[in-house]
Amino acid sequence: MIVHRDERKVSKSIHYMRKRRTSTAVQQEERYGDGDLKQRAEEASRPAAPSELDPSPLMKPFARLPRGGVMSKAWRAARWLLLLYASVPFIVKLCPSIQAKLVFLNFVQLPFFLDLKRPSDAGLNHTLNFYLRPERTLSIGVWHTVPSDMWREAEGKPEEWFESTLSSAHPAVLYLHGNTGTRGGDHRVQLYKVLSSSGYHVLAFDYRGWGDSQGSPSESGMTSDALFVYEWLKKRRGGGRVYIWGHSLGTGVATNLVRQLCDGGSPPDALILESPFTNIREEARSHPFAAVTATSRPRHATLVARPSRDRPPCCWQVYRHLPGFDWFFLDAIAANDIRFANDDNVNHISCPVLILHAEDDHVVPFHLGKELYEVAARSESLGGHKVEFVAFPSSLAYRHKFIYRSPRLPAILSDFLGTPRPSKE
């Protein structure tokens, strides 16, 4: 039988390798013994412990944490929060409409489950709900609360009766609320009761896009709605006095409205600004979401009680010191044509102005109301008109929306407006 030369070479190689392995095993057995050799083989088959692979794993700052551990979950949560924090400015800049929604907050319907068609559900048995149409395709909801001496007679009366009472000698207040909620907000209802008890008619309404009013919010639309309701009220007042009261964001609507009225030669009898700001840009910059603000007292402020040295607690500066804060956030507000320039408007107003502000207001900081007062005090258009600032100390805890709790509020109003003080029963 003839064997090929290559096959003979392969056979010799296999024979040599087997012989070499056998001799190596014999040498190890002679050196360690049979039992020790098996033990070493078992140890070699087991996975190495972390300490054997890396004697100092914790010394590596970016070592991978074991999955499912507390530290791993905390690290993942921190990364997500950091990503969210970094992405919000870019989202707002790319979608300016988001910033407009944050300014108006009209989608926050408070209180929940309140039927605005039934003011009695909010404790106003002497109030009528009705609707007006500033535009052909737009309807806005309005409440009319009569003075306290008409309460008993008002129950169950039709809309015509309420409208006829507007020609009475009682003064009337057109109330312009701020953002968030509706005309049925609790602090607003409580103010209606205070004003009604002091002998005022109160007309409060929801701007387009708020409550049960139709449409979408905008600064021009809110001002247009306010002008329409004012003119509707003025026609039914005859020669009766009409005062305009704005709160928070509503102060921007109020000064817009009064400026238009003054430019047209028919100013209201007085303008009352509760918790006002200078302009929406400064308010956004000073808002607790953006920055910490300090309080101070204007030199010529009229104090309701002994001044308090308390200052509001600091709020976390979330974005105020972010590079490009103005470009990311404030320019986005202007891109929506939202300005609410109270500090500019007061230079075109010619009627008495009363400013009310609590020192512990954390939403619209006290110093903004003070600055607006100082601008108004220097305004040439307000020369010859009464301009007053009433500060409420921090110790009273009226904050942003509880000035109505002040027992001196009716007297403050009657002294400023020249109306009779309510009688004490």
Buried (B, 14 or more C-beta within 10 A) or exposed (E): EEEEEEEEEEEEEEEEEEEEEEEEEEEEEEEEEEEEEEEEEEEEEEEEEEEEEEEEEEEEEEEEBEEEEEEEEEEEEEEEEEEEEEEBBEEBBEEBEBBBBBBBBBEEBEEEEBEBEEBEEBEBEBBBBEEBEBBEEBBBBBBBBBBBEBBEEBEEBEEEBBBEBBEBEBBBBBBBBBBBBBBBBBBBBBBBBBBBBBBBBBBBBBBBBBBBBBBEBBBEBBBBBBBBBBEBBBEBBEEBBBBBBBBBBBBBBBBBBBBBBBEEEEBBBBBBBBBBBBBBBBBBBBBBBBBBBEBBBBEEBBBBEEBBEEBBEEBEEBBBEBEEBEEBBBBBBBEBEBBBBBBBBBBBBBBBBBBBBBBBBBBBBBBBBBBBBBBBBEBEBBEEBEBBBBBBBBBBEBBBBBBBBBEEBBBBBBBBBEBEEBEEE
